[in-house]
Amino acid sequence: MTKAHIPVSPINAAKAVTPRWMQNIRDFDAVEIHPCLVIGNDSMDNPIVEQCEPDDAHFWCVFGHLRTGGLDDFEDFATEAEAIAFHNRLIAAYPHLSGEEG
């Protein structure tokens, strides 16, 4: 017995594996790195995260700075070096995220 072939749109397949922030990369104008720690959990058991001093960091977050203001968490990393490497790759791929006008 064979399974029926269900056509899959290549666009939908690509979107399914693409991070949500990357689909909206034009909404960002800079990238920031911040040390973060978990200070507890909310009522749904989701971690509550705050920025902290580097020595207190549980992990490092790479944030996109929205053109309209505010931040959106792109990815989290165990070390500052990993976060910096990701930041640098983003800037190389999307130069408008360098935060420089021009």
C-alpha positions in Angstrom: 0.0 0.0 0.0 1.4 3.4 -1.0 0.7 6.7 0.6 -1.0 9.3 -1.6 1.3 12.1 -2.6 0.2 15.4 -1.3 1.7 18.3 -3.1 3.7 20.7 -0.9 4.4 24.2 -1.9 8.1 24.9 -1.8 7.4 28.3 -0.5 5.3 27.0 2.4 8.0 24.4 3.1 10.7 27.1 3.3 8.6 29.3 5.5 8.0 26.4 7.9 11.7 26.1 8.7 12.6 29.8 8.6 12.7 31.7 11.9 9.8 34.2 12.2 12.2 37.2 12.6 14.0 36.3 9.4 10.7 36.5 7.5 10.4 40.1 8.7 14.1 41.1 8.6 13.2 44.4 6.9 11.4 45.5 10.1 14.8 45.7 11.9 17.5 48.3 11.7 20.2 47.0 14.1 21.3 43.9 16.1 22.2 44.0 19.8 23.8 41.4 22.1 22.8 41.3 25.8 23.7 39.0 28.7 20.6 37.5 30.2 19.4 35.4 33.1 16.3 33.6 34.1 14.7 35.1 37.2 11.8 32.7 37.5 8.8 31.3 35.7 5.4 32.7 34.8 2.0 31.0 35.5 2.4 29.0 32.3 5.9 27.8 33.4 7.6 29.9 30.7 10.9 31.4 31.8 11.0 35.1 32.8 14.2 36.6 31.4 16.0 39.8 32.2 19.1 41.5 31.0 21.9 41.3 33.5 25.6 42.0 34.1 27.9 39.8 32.0 29.2 37.9 35.1 25.7 36.9 36.0 24.6 35.7 32.6 22.9 32.3 32.1 23.1 32.9 28.4 23.5 35.6 25.7 20.7 36.9 23.6 21.0 38.4 20.1 18.2 40.9 19.6 16.9 42.6 16.6 16.2 46.3 17.1 12.8 47.1 15.5 12.6 50.2 13.3 9.5 51.2 15.3 11.3 50.8 18.6 11.8 47.9 20.9 13.6 44.6 20.7 12.8 41.1 19.4 14.8 38.1 20.6 16.4 36.4 17.6 18.5 33.6 19.2 20.0 32.6 22.5 23.6 31.3 23.0 25.5 29.7 25.8 28.5 32.0 25.4 29.2 35.6 24.4 31.6 34.4 21.7 28.8 32.4 20.0 26.5 35.4 20.2 29.1 37.7 18.6 29.8 35.2 15.8 26.0 35.0 15.0 25.8 38.8 15.2 28.6 39.2 12.8 27.1 36.6 10.3 23.8 38.6 10.4 25.6 41.9 9.7 27.4 40.2 6.8 24.2 38.8 5.3 22.0 41.9 6.1 24.2 45.0 6.0 21.2 47.2 6.9 21.4 45.7 10.4 24.7 47.4 11.1 22.8 50.3 12.5 24.7 52.7 10.3 22.8 55.2 8.2 23.8 55.7 4.7 
